[in-house]
Amino acid sequence: MGADEKNGLVAAEVMPEGFYEHVSGVLDAARRRAYAAVNFAMVEAYWEIGHSIVEQQGGAERAEYGEALLKELSRRLTEDFGKGFDESNLRYMRRFYLAFPIRDALRHELSWTHYRRLSRVADPEARMWYMNECAKSSWSTRQLERQINTMFRERLLASRDKEAVAAEVFEKEAPRRPEDIIRDPYVLEFLGISQDEKFRETDIESALISHLQRFLLELGRGFTFEARQKRITMDGRHFFIDLVFYNYLMRCFVLIDLKTGDLTHQDLGQMQMYVNYYTRELMNEGGQSARGHRALRR
């Protein structure tokens, strides 16, 4: 009998596998309950904020008032509570309340990311159907996104083989790990916890950061370092831009996506999406925009 087999027998005698599975199951269930509790507290808070915004904007005669209100509210909340309260997120909270005006109808099983996606479903009947089906079947946000985009409800209602259509939901979906739950950017923002950049650190990025001064000189004149792993959120999905610089001579942001392999059309499309986001969301009256980008290979 080999050493590994002996160690396995000793371990089994000291601690039966069933006992460990029970203890690990207790911890896993506790983590999921904690995540669900925090998530629904966040959902309720954002519903209340959306409700308050709608009520405050309701009596305004000028559309400009509503935009000014969101801008000032965003500024104050960001100062006091950190990230997660830019104007686009406040608009999502407003949309969330308008999509789900009855608070008691909300399902506690669903996260803020679920509700952000559900809020964009135009048909109220379909919206409520997807919410209830998502809660009942424990869909992930990716599953919900896929079912809405592929008109799952309509296909299910029209199909004679409903079981086959329903089986599509759980295809190609990896189970969510506890560490993924703990690192959820929305949860971290809501709790005021800084995101550890090491979650997404790469060797090439670290090397560039370590030699930042020389790297800036290689880029040319006028560059200042803005951010690394800059998170942007579009339609409830998170994207991370490897490096962001600002050039005060050209008055534009420079976004850099680091690649270790060949550049693909998909990579170019994703970078264009980043540039469009910066141009749309961060361009100001002075002409600041995102007009350049570069992809590097190791």
Salt bridges, closest charged atoms under 4 A:
ASP28 OD2 - ARG32 NE 3.04
GLU44 OE2 - ARG103 NH2 3.49
GLU48 OE2 - ARG103 NH1 2.22
GLU55 OE2 - HIS51 NE2 3.13
GLU67 OE1 - ARG91 NH2 2.84
GLU72 OE2 - ARG75 NH2 2.60
GLU79 OE2 - ARG75 NH1 2.82
GLU87 OE1 - ARG91 NH2 3.60
GLU109 OE2 - ARG107 NH2 3.15
GLU109 OE1 - HIS108 ND1 3.85
GLU125 OE2 - ARG153 NH2 3.30
GLU133 OE1 - LYS136 NZ 3.34
GLU145 OE1 - ARG117 NE 2.94
GLU154 OE2 - ARG153 NH1 3.99
GLU168 OE1 - ARG155 NH2 3.04
GLU179 OE2 - ARG177 NH1 3.73
ASP180 OD1 - ARG177 NH2 2.99
ASP184 OD2 - ARG176 NH2 3.35
GLU189 OE2 - ARG231 NH2 1.75
GLU197 OE1 - ARG228 NH1 3.70
GLU201 OE2 - ARG228 NH2 3.39
GLU205 OE2 - ARG228 NE 2.73
ASP235 OD1 - ARG120 NE 3.99
ASP257 OD2 - LYS259 NZ 3.24
ASP262 OD1 - ARG297 NH2 3.25
ASP267 OD1 - LYS259 NZ 3.47
GLU281 OE2 - ARG280 NE 3.30
